[in-house]
Amino acid sequence: MKLSELPRRTAAIVQAVEDQAPNDAIARRLRELGFVSGERVEVMAAGPIAAEPLLVQIGFTRFALRRSEAARVRVRPDTERAA
């Protein structure tokens, strides 16, 4: 599942950030910001127009991401938090 598809207030774990092109600067920056395998992530809110941008929390930090940026982040549900 992609981060852009994750329902709001649902915990997930980052699996990978996928490059859309060779030397993808946006994917590289997402990894630098902490979107790395094993990190817990959650979509906190979505903007009023076309649900953009997404307010995403990773760790204790929140970022505003475009849907196209969030689509680069592959996640899986956080089953430990759901139980």
N, C-alpha and C positions, 0 to 999 in steps of 0.2 A: 504494500500500500504506500502511496505517496503522502508526504506531510500535507500537501494541499487538499487531500481527500479525507484527512482525519477529522472526525466530528469535534466540535468545540468541547473543551473541558474533559477530554479523554486522554489518559496517559498513554504514551507510546515510547518505544526504545528505538533510537537511531540505528539502522543497519549499515547504511552507506550514503555517501553523497555521490551522485552519478554525474559525470561530465557529459554535456550535450555536444561538445566539440573538443578537438584536441586543445590542450592547454586552456580549458574553460576557466576564465578569471572569476566568474561568480561562484562556481563550485569550489574553487580553491579558497576564496574568501569565506565561504560558509564553513569549510573545515577549519580555517584559522579562527573563526568566531566560536568554535566549540561543537559544531555539528559533526561529531565523530562517533564511530561505532560504540554502542553500549550506553550512550548518554540518554537520560530521560528527557522527553520533550512533550510539550502540550500546547495546543492552540487555545489561547485564552479568549480571543474575540476576533471578529471580522468587521471590516469597515462597512459603511452604509451603502456605498455604491458598488454594485457587482461583487459584494463581499470582499472588497479589496481596500487596503492591505490586510494581511493576517497579523495579529499580535501573537507572537510565539514565544514561549518561555522555555529556555534550556538552562538547567541548573537554577541559579537565582537571577539570571539575566533575561530581560525581555527584548525582543527585536520585532520590528515591523518588516514583514517580507511581502513582496509581490507573490501572487499565486504561481507565476512562472518560476520564481526562485525557490519557493517551497516545493515545487514539483520535482526538483533535483534531489530532494532528501527522501530516501526510502526508509520506512519505519515498519515496526511490527507492534502489535498491541502489548502493553505492559501487563502481563497476566498476574504478576505479584501484587500490583496495586488494585487490580480488579477484584481479587479474592477477598 
